[in-house]
Structure formats: C-alpha cells, structure tokens
Amino acid sequence: MTSTTPGTLARRLRLRDAVVIGLGSMVGAGVFAAFAPAAAVAGSGLLVALVVAGVIAFCNATSSAQLAAQYPTSGGAYVSGRARLGPWAGFAAGWGFVIGKTASSAAMAITVAAYVAPAPWQKPVAIAAVLALTLVNTLGITRTAFLTRVLVAVALVALTVVVVIGLTHTGPTVDAPGTAPTPSGVLQAAGFLFFAFAGYARIATLGEEVIDPVRTIPRAITTALGIALVVYALVAIATLHALGPGGTAASDAPLRSVVATAGQPWAGVVVQVGAAAAALGALLAMIAGIGRTSLAMARNRDLPGWFAAVHPRTAVPARAEVTLGLVVCVLVAVTDLRGAIGFSSFGVLLYYFVANLAALTQERTDRRYPRLLAVGGAIGCVVLVAALPVPSIVGGVVVTVVGLAYRGVRIALASRTRA
C-alpha cells in the first residue's frame, strides 16, 4: 500500500513488521550491559527491579498503544499530547524525545564501534555505521523493517547462547557477596532497566506507516513488550545463576562473563557479534523514530518547516533523517557521549509522562485499558525521574527549558511578523 496524498507517509508496515521494529528498539546494547549497574545497586533484588521496570513499562505501553490507535500518525506522544493536553505539553514530549534520542544515537553508534573495531578506528567505524543506517532509512520503511528483522535475529541468537550457558554453568564469582537489596537500591536499578524497555515508543512514532493502525499498533506494542520482558527475565536469571549478584555487578560486560564460564572462545565471539547487531538495530530504529517525530513537529512549525518534506518515491521524511544522520556523525566525531547523556533518560520519562496524562483525558470509547494503568505509568515516570542522579535531572531540566524558550521565541517572532 502506498501513499496517495503528497506530504504523507505510506502505510506499508504489517503487524509482524511493527513488532520487529519494536523489538529492534528494545533489544539493544542495553541488555548486554544494563544488568551490571542494576546489580551493583540492587544486589539480589535484581529480579525484583526487573519486575518493577516491566510493570512501569507496561503501564506506559498501554497508554502509548491506545493513544496511537486514536492518533495513527507520525509523532507518537508529541501528536497525542498536543491534541489532548495542548501544544506546550506536546512540544515538551517531542523536544525531549528528539534531543535525548539524538544524543542516544551518537552513544549507540560509539557502542557499536566499541564492539567491532580497535580503539583508533572506533570513531570512523561509528560514523560509517550512522551513514549506512541513515541510507537504509531513506530507502523506505520496508527496508528499515527488513534490516531490523535480520539484526534482531542475530541478537536473539546471541542471547539464546547466553541463557543456555548461564543456566548450565557457574563461574568463580557465583558466591561473591553482592549489595544487600534495599528499596531505594531496587528502585534505582529499576530505573536502569526501564530504559531497556522504552523502544515500544518507536512503534507509536511510526503510526502513519502502519496498515490498519487501530488494530495493529496496540497489538504490536504489547506483543513486542511481552517478548522483550520474557527475554530479559531469562537473561537475568541465567546471569545471576552463572555469576551471582556480586559477580554480575563487578563485570564490565556481564553477558560476556556468563559465556566465559563455558570456556569456549566461540561463545564470546557470538556475544560480541550479537551485541553489535543489537546496538545497530536500536540505532536504526532510533533514526526512524526521531525522523518521524521531527516530521510531526515540523508540520506544526515546532521545528523548521523544511523538515516536513516527504520524499515522493520512498515516502519517508528524508530531509529530517539525513539531517539527523549528519548531526549524529558530528556528535560522534567531536565528543564521547557514552557517559554524558543522562538528560536523555530524563527526556524519555518526560515523553511517557505526557503520554500517560494524555491517555487519562481520553473518552471511554477510545480507552482500551483501565485508567489506573495510565495513573500508574505517570507516577512511575515521576518516581524514576526522582531516582536519577542529580546531574541527569539538572541536565534534563536545562534541555527542556531551552526547548520551551525556543518555542516561546519562535511564537513571539511569528506574532510580530503577522502584526
């Protein structure tokens, strides 16, 4: 099915494609590294933290799903927040998503290169990865879905190897004492783990390209989240069995440490390739999601209108995606964002907070889930923001204020021009 209206995207994604894109966004490099910092603060409470993160993610997912069904267009919570809560709330969600995920894209590109290239070549390899994935995205959403399917398959094979080895082997650290679990530690660990689930928003941002969106988007979001939760639970159980809480916390690459317990060099290579594929899949989906949110914001002049162009042949926001790819390449070249993107976490939680508030305002006929889930999602977002490190909160607030000031200045200049 192709687009028939100039300036709109084509509905080409079926249920399977949408599920795969959601999985590609969630099963990113985070699952290969997130368990170490989570275990460091939660200790043996790691599985409890995973459940907490999963519950909050489910609440947010249900809000995103029913909003995307009512507003099946590009932009996700930016569009639904703008429609339900007003333009300022929508802008806050969209701005947090675009700016935060752009920084995350640079960090993910650097992560890809760290897995596959020696140190002197990492930045050139990261830039090459961004350019290649940007090109794939500009060729059309079906190309994006196909490559995502391949990358997800490779990542899942690697995680299967981790689970099998982790459940059948133990390492010397399995009895090492870990951090004693505390409520605050479990909550902070849930914050680390939550962001491994956050990719289901990418399905909502692609709402304009999904066939039969009212039916497909809710099913795709909940299906992708359910699969990811099962995968993460199996990986967490296998990791704790093989390494123990203390060993998991002490490892720089816990899943690599898990397969090392088998003493088979090939297993380490599988994990390395799987981690690189997962990071590439997440980066591919992020470029697509940011491009669509930028398109939606440009349509309302919350970003320059130049970004609202849709390519007449491939039916993608090519200008937005190419510009994003170039910006990410510059960020990769001039800085290392792996340790400096705390405001990205803030932006993601702001995005979902707006989505939950918007879901609370939906009429009964448009709601697919109890309002209690939206309340739980909104509270969960606030709690996880409070659990973030102070520099992350400060950075997030600063970036949000800058965005709101930009919108205020733009509106003032437009009003003066009209006058």
N, C-alpha and C positions, 0 to 999 in steps of 0.2 A: 504493500500500500504506500503510495507516495503523496507528498504534499500537493495540494491543488490551489492553495492560496499563497500568493507571494508574501514573504516575510514570516511564514510559519514553518515549523519543523514537520517532518514526515512521521506518521505513525507506522513504525516498522518493527517494534520490539514485541515479541510474544512473551508469554509467562516464563518460559524457560530462559529466554534472554535476560529478562528483568531480574530473575532470581540469580543468575550467574553474575550479573553486574553488581548486585548487592553483595554476593559472596566475595567477589573480587575486591570490593571495597573493605570488607570486614576482615577477611583472612589475609591481612597484610603482614608486613615485617613485625608488627607489634606482638603477634602471638609468639614469635621466635625470641622475644626479649622481655616482654612485659612481666613475665612471672618472677623474674629476679627482683626488681624493685618492689613488687607486690609482696613477695615472701619476706623481704627484708623488714617490712613494717607490720605484716600480719602474722608471720610465723606459720604455725599450724592452722591458723584461721584463714589460710589462702582460699580454701574451697568455699568458706562462708562468704568471703569477699567476692568471689566469683558469682555466687548466687545473688548477692545484693546488687552487683553491677548488672547482672542479667535481668533482674526484676525491674530496675530503673530503665534499662534499655527497652524492655518490653512495653512499659508504660509509654515511653516516648515513641516507640514504633507504632503503637495503636493510634496515637494522636496523629502522627505523620501519615498513616495509612488512610484514615478517614478524611483528613483534610485533602490529601492528594486525589482521592476519589471525587470530592466535591469540586476541586480546582485542578483539573487534569491538564496543566500547562507547565511550561518550564519555570523553575524558580523555587519550588518547594515552599518552605516556611516564609520566604520573602513574600511570595504572592498571597498565601493564605493569611499571613499575619497582617499584610496591608489591607486585605479585604475585610477581615474580621475585627481588627484592632486599630486600624488607621495607618497612614503612610509612615509615621515615625517608627512605630513598632516594627513594621515590615522592613524598613530600612535598617534598623538595628540588627535584625536577624540576618539579612542579606549581606550587610557590611562585615559582620563578624565571620560569616561563612567564607566570603571571598578573600578577605585579608588573611584570616587564620589559615585557611586551606592552601593559599598560595605559599605561605611560609612552610607549611607541612609538606607541600610538593617538593620544595627545594631540599628539605631534610630527607624526604623519602628517596630522592634521586641520589643524594650523597650516600644513603644507606645501601642502595643497590650497588653502587660502585665499591663500597667497602667490602662487599661480599665477593666480588668477582675480579677486582683489579688491585695491583700493588699500590702502595701509598702515592708514589709520584704520578700515577696515571688516574687516580680516582676522580679528580675534578673533570678532566677531559671525558672520561667514560660517563660520568654523571650527566654532563651536558649533552653528550651524544644520545643517551637514553631519553632525555627530555625531548630532544628534537625528533627522535624516531617515534615516540609515542604521540607527540603533537601531530605529526604527519598522519599517523594511523587515525587519530580522532577526526582530522579534517577530511578524511576519505569517506566518512559516513558512519552512522551509528551501528550499522550491521558489522562493519569491520572492527569497531571497538568491541562489540559483543563477542565476535569470533575470537579475537586475540585474548580477551579476558577469559574465555572458556578454556583456552589452552593453558594460560598461566595458572588459573585456579586448579586445573587438573594436576599440574606439576607440583604445586604447593600441597595439595591434599595427599599426593603420593608420599611426599617427604614427611608430612605429619603422621601418616599411617605407619611409616617406618619408626618414627619416634615413639608412638604409642605401643607398638608391638615390642620393641626393645625395652622401653621403660617398664612395661608390665611383666617382663620376663627376666630382667637383670637388676641388680642393685650395685651401687658404687660405694667406695670407701667413706663417703660423706653422709650416708643414709642415716647414721645415728648421731650426726653432729647436732648439738642443741641449737635450736633456732630461737628467734624472738618470741617471747611469751605473748600470745594474742591478747589484744585489748580492744575495746570498742572503737577507740579513735584510730588505732592501727588498722583494724579491719576496714573502717570507713575510708581511710586514705588509700588502702590497697584497692578498694572498690573503685576509687577514682582513677587509679592507674589502669585498671582492667576495663572500665567503662568505654574508654576510647577505642578499644579493640572491636567494640560492637557498633560504633557510630556510623558505619558505612551504609546502613539502610537508608539514610537520608538521600544518598545518591539516586535511589530509585524514584523518590519523590521529585527530585530536581529534573528528572527525565520524563515527567508526566506527559509532556506534549508529544512524546515519541512512542508511547505505549499503545498497542492495539487494545481496544475495549478497556480503557483505563479504570472505569468504575469497578469493574470486576477484577482486573488483572493486578492493579497496584497493591491493594490490600493483601491479596494472596501472596504476591511476590515478596513484600516486606516481611510478613510474618513467617513465610517459608524460609527465606534467607536467614533471618534471625534465629529461627529454630535450629537450622542446620549448624550455624556458627556456634550456638550455645552447646550443642552436643559435642562438636569437635573440640571446643575449648575445654569442656569438662573432662573429656577423655585425655587430652594432652596434660591438663593439670594433675589428674590422678596418676598418670604414668610418670610425670616428672617428680612428684612427691614420693612415689614408690621407689624410683631409682636413686634419687639424690637426697630425699628428706628435705624438710623446710630449711635447715641451715645450709645444706649444700646448694639448694636452689638459690637462696639469697646471695651466696658467695660467688656464684658463677656469672661471668660476663656474658656468656652465651649458653643458657641453661639447656636448651634442646640439643645443642652440640655436645654438652656434657653428658646428657642422657644417652645418646647413641655411642659415646666413647666407652660406656660401661660394657659394651659388647665386644670391644677390642677389634672391630672390623673397620679398616680405613675407608672402605667404600661408603659406609653409613654416614660418615662425616661429610663426604662429598655430596651425598644425596641431600643432607640438611642444608648445606651451603647453597646448592642449586635451588632447592625449594624456597629458601629464604629470599634469594634474589628474585625468583619468579613471583613470590607473594608481594614483595615490595614493588615490582614492576606493575603487577595487577592493581595494587592500591593507587599507584601514581597515575596509571591510565584512567581509572575511574574518577580520580580527583580532578584531572584535567577536564574530563567530560562534565562533571558536576559543576565546577567553577564556571566553565564556559556557558552553561545553561542559566545559572543564576545571574551571571553578568549580563546575558541577553535580556533576562526579565527586568533587571534593574535599568538597563539602557532604554528599554521600551517606555519606562516611566520617567526617563531623564534623571534617575538617581545615579547613573553613570553616563558618560558621554554617549549620545545617541548613535555615534559611529559603530558602537559595539552591537547594535541591534540588527545588523545586516545578517541575513541568512543566505548561504550560498545556493544559487538556483539549481545546481545539479546534485550536489551531495546533501542538501537540506540540513546543514549544520551551521552553527554560529562561528564560521571560520575566522572572522576578524578577532573575535573575543578569544578564541582558542590559540591562534597564532601569537597574539599579543601576550597572552598568559605564558605561553611557552618561552617567549623571549625574556619576559620578566624573571621567570624561574631560572633560566640559564644565567642571567646576570647575578641573581642571588647566589647561585651555586658558585660562580666564579669569584665573587668578592667576599664571601663570608661562609662560615660553617654554622648552620642553624640547628644542628642536632641538639645542642644544649641550650638553645635560646629561643624556643617557640612556646613558652608557657602560655602566652596570650592566645595561642591557637586553641588550647583547651578551654580557655575562658569563652572564646568565640563560639565554639561548638555548643557549650552549655547554654549560652545566651540564645542561640538559634533554636535549640529544643525547648527552652523556657517559653519563648514566644509561640512556638508550635503548640505547646500544651495549653497556654492561655487562649489561643485562638480556638482550639478544639472545645474548650469549655463553653464558648459562645455559640457553638453550632446548634441548630434546631434539632429536635428529637428525630425528625425524618432523615437527617443527614448523619446522625451518630450511629456508628456500628458497634461501639463498645461503651461500657458504663463510664459516666463522667468521673467516677472515682479514680480510674486509671489516669486520666489527664491531671487530676489533682495530685496523685502520687508522683507522676512524672515531673510536674512543676516543682514540688517540694524536693524531689530527688536532685533536680538540677541545682537548686539553691544550696542544698547540703553539700553536694560535690564541689561547687564553687568555693564554699567556705573551707573545704578540706584542701584546696590547692595551696601550694606555697605562696607566701606573701608576694614575692616578686612577680609571680604569674598573675595574681589578682591585679596588682598595680599596673602591669603591662597591658592586661586586658581592658582595664578601665580607661587607660590613656588612649589606646587604639580606638575604643568605642567613642570616646569624647571627640577625638579628631574627626572621625567619620560623621558624627552628628553635627559638628561645627561646619564641616564641608557642605553638608546638605543645607544647613541654615544659610550659609553664604550664597550658595547657588540659588536658593529660593529668593533671597533678598535681591540679588543681581537681576534675576529674571523679572521680578516685580518692578524694579526700577526701569528696566528696558521697556516693559509694557506701558509704564506710565509716560 
